[in-house]
Amino acid sequence: MKRFIALFLTAILTLFAFVGCTESASTSDASNASSNADTKTVIRIAGMKGPTSIGLVGLLDKDEKGESKNDYEFTLAGAADEITPKLIKGELDIAAVPANLASVLYNNTEGKVQLLAVNNLGVLYIVTKGEAVSSVEDLRGKTIYATGKGTTPEYTLRYILSENGIDPDADVTIDYKSEATEVVAAISQSESAVAMLPQPYVTVAKSKVEGLEIALDLNDEWKKLDPDGAIVTGVIVVRKEFADANPEAVKAFLEEYKTSIEGVNADPVKGAELVVKFGIFDNQAVIEKAIPACNLYYLAGDDMKTPINNYLGVLYEQNNKSVGGKLPDEGFFYIAG
């Protein structure tokens, strides 16, 4: 009997020990999971309303669901000048900005802001109402309504006109408006008109102006002049200090960002829903139609060098201040390991 009791007690103690180990393992697993979640790198990202931020929405959606590799804190700005000082002061880590601004930032900070990836190619289009335009030559003698005087849209248009033998100051009249909405208003009030507009405002204009057609994709016209280049509308920049301190987090960001852009291009319906959700554009139906023409594109590493260098070279020739007074050197490019 004593032997039986001893065996029984031994069994009970063994069972308790097993349960204790299991609970300990479960607690340890939960602790590790919590620790892994807690060790996500916080990346403060900023973007502007418009095409340059559209590619971020899939990544932001994953972050909101807790499925992203990093912890992303997103700030939406109305203009680039809201982003620039925060990036310089170290209050942001990564930002989606116009391509020429990336060069300005690199030059003005002595290399403290680097180029991480290209996210948008050309979004500029020539649209017409009651005018037959099928080539750049057909623009000769026309009045072209446009926005962006003193910025990259003007330099892009002047380059394409000049390289096709059209003097922008003598052979056409470029009527600059302060906003795309003013261009749309001017077109709607005219029986015949030609305008340069970016997406998604092309889609907005087509919904409001009967008979408006896309005549020329300026990115295509650029490629005719420079087959290895492109109009690089938007890019992603990173603070060098942050990138050097967090190379794995930056690499993970690039992977998730590439997937995000691919997802928006593959499913514009879902993409448009997320664009509205994150406040980047307020009309889901319009942005859904516009996404395929927004030229969302992912280029990183060595692949981005030629199009960026060619594009900035053209801007430099038009106005060297547009790229920060000089073309950036090789240190401009952050190449993830």
Secondary structure as UniProt FT lines:
FT   HELIX           2..38
FT   STRAND          42..48
FT   HELIX           51..54
FT   TURN            55..56
FT   HELIX           57..64
FT   TURN            65..66
FT   STRAND          71..77
FT   HELIX           80..88
FT   TURN            89..90
FT   STRAND          94..98
FT   HELIX           99..108
FT   TURN            109..110
FT   STRAND          113..121
FT   STRAND          124..129
FT   HELIX           136..139
FT   TURN            140..141
FT   STRAND          143..146
FT   TURN            149..150
FT   HELIX           152..163
FT   TURN            164..165
FT   TURN            168..171
FT   STRAND          173..176
FT   HELIX           180..188
FT   STRAND          193..198
FT   TURN            199..200
FT   HELIX           201..208
FT   TURN            210..211
FT   STRAND          213..217
FT   HELIX           218..225
FT   TURN            227..228
FT   STRAND          232..239
FT   HELIX           240..245
FT   HELIX           247..266
FT   HELIX           268..277
FT   TURN            278..279
FT   HELIX           284..290
FT   HELIX           291..293
FT   STRAND          296..300
FT   HELIX           301..304
FT   HELIX           305..318
FT   HELIX           320..323
FT   HELIX           330..332
//
